[in-house]
Amino acid sequence: MTRCDKASVKRSTAAAGLLILCLITTGLALAQTGVYRWVGPDGTVTFTDQSRPGAEKIEIEPPQTVPPSEAVRKALQAESGVADKAAAESAYTQFAIVSPSEDESVRSNNGAVSINMNLAPSLHADHAIVVSMDGQAIGKGSSTSLQLQNLPRGTHTVQATVVDAAGAELIRTETVTFHVLRRRLPTPTAAPFSGGG
């Protein structure tokens, strides 16, 4: 059974249950408030829940309710089990940034830093990984590795989030702080001028 089929069955079951609940509630409400029959001067018969002079109260028996059969009960339990299993299978159990590690100093004169993540189970087709650096989203995709270029020297933070097709967050990594070390090129200085004759 596909996800769409499961969703359709779930919606149909929920709609049927809601309809039954509405019918039972309406029947109970009518039984408690009472129904009155009134015949107008032109012979029109009117049924209402409000008493009026000349109206006849009609006794309504409480609605009969029948518990669901064993087959229906088992089908509902099986459907619930399938939904629970699908939810469990889609749940991510681990998501972490493995490099750079916390408080790591990355020596890179060109500012290139590789971000590598570990996600279990693997990313689902309709989910995406969003990587943020220094609190700003910098990339979105399906890869668990990302190559950053030309990062400035200094301390940075990185974090990643898995989102579903609607953009809802499913799991996020811890924030990792790392330091980019870039060699500073010496500033050329002029040799002292020595005057000559």
N, C-alpha and C positions, 0 to 999 in steps of 0.2 A: 504494500500500500504506500503510495507516495505521500509527501507532506501535504500536497493540495487535497488529496483524497481524505487524509486524516483530519485536516482542518474543516473540510466540508461536512464530514460525519460529525465532528464535534459541534459545529454550528447548528446542524440539523437537530441533533440531540438536545442541545441547549434550547433551541426554539420550541421544540415539542414539549420539553419540560416546563418552559415558561407559559405556553398556551394552557397546559393542564392546570398549572398553578392558578392562572387567571380564571379559568372556568370554575374551579373549586372555590376560590375566594368569592367570586360573584355569586355563586349558589349559596354559600354560607351567609353572605351579606343580605341577600334577598330573604333567606329563611329567618334571619334575626330581625330585620326591619319590617317584614310583612309586605304583602302585595294587596292592593285594593282594586276592585272592579267597579266602574261607574258607567252608567248609561246616560248619555246626554239627551236633551229634549228632542233632538232630531234622530235619535236611535243609534248614534255613534257610541261604540263601546271603547272605553279608555281604561287601560291598566296603569297604575301608578303606585309609587311607594309612599304616597302621602294620603292620609285619611281626609275625607271630606263628607259633608252631610249627604246621606243617601248612598254612600259607597259601601260595597259589600267586601268584607275581608276574606281573602282566599287563603286557605291553609296550604302551605307548600311543604312537602316532605323534605328533610335534609337530603342533599345529594348522596348517592351511593359512591363510595370510593372502593377501588380495587387495587390492592398492592400489585406492583409489577411482578410478572411471572419470573420464575427462576431463570429462564432463558434470557429475558431482558436484563435481569440483574447481572448475570454473568457477562453479557455483551457490554454493559456499561463498565463493569470492573475491568474487562479486557481492554476496552478503549482507554480507560484511565491509566492502565498499566503501560500501554503503548506510548501514550503522551509522556508519562513519567520517564520511560526508558529513552525516548527521543531527547527529552530535556537533559537527562543525565549524560547521554552521549555527546551532546553539544556543549557541555560545560567544560571550560578550560581548568585544568588542575594546576598548571604551573606557567608562569610568565616572568622572565627575569632578563635583565641586561647582564650579559656575561663579560663583555668588554666594551669600553674600558671598565675596570673594576673601581670600586669605591675609593676615592682619594688617590687614584693613580695619576702619575705624572707621565704625560705622553710627549716624547721629544719628537717634534716634526717641524722641520724648518720651513716646509711649504704649507703647514697648517692642516694636513690631511689626517683625519681620524676615522677609524672604522668602528661602527656601532654594531655589535652582534648580540642577538637575543636568543633565548631558549623558550619555546612555546610548546606546551603539551596539553592535549593532543594537537595535531597539526591544524593550521588555520583552515576554517571552513570556507567554501567557495564564495559565500555571500558576506563574508566578514573582511575587515581591513585592519591593518596596523597603522596607527598614527604616531609618529615620533615627534616629540617636542624637545627643543633645546632652549635653555634659559627661559622657560615658561612660554615659548612661542612654538606653534606647530610648524615643522619644517618639511615634513614629508608624509605621504600616505600611500600605502601599497600593500602587497602581499608577501614581500620578502622579509626574512628575519635578520637581514644585514643591510647596512646602509653606509656608504662612504661619504663622509663630509669633507669638503674642500676649503682651504684657505681660512681656517678658523683663526681668529686673533689670539695672540698670546694671552694667558690668564686662566682664571677659574671659570668653569662652565658646569651646567647641570643638564642631564638628559633623562627623559622618561618616555615610556611607550604605553600605548593603550590599544586594546582590541575593541573595535566597534562593529555593530551589526549594520545591515543595509540601511536602517533608518538613522544611523549615527549614534545609537544608544551604546553607552560604555558597557562592556562585558567583563573586562578584567584589565588591570593596569600593573605596571612594574613599580618597584620602589624607585625613587629618584636617585640617580647616581651622580656624584660630584667628581669631576676630573680636572686636571690642569694641563694646559697646552704650553709646552716649552719650545720657543722658537729662538734660534740664535739671532741676536741683534748684530747686524753688520756694523762695523766701526764706521763712524763718520769721518770722512777724509779731512785731514787738517793740513794746512799749509806749513811747510818748513819755515822756521824763522828766517827772515830776510837778512842776509848779511851784506851790507853795502860794500862795494868794491870801487876802486878808483877809476 
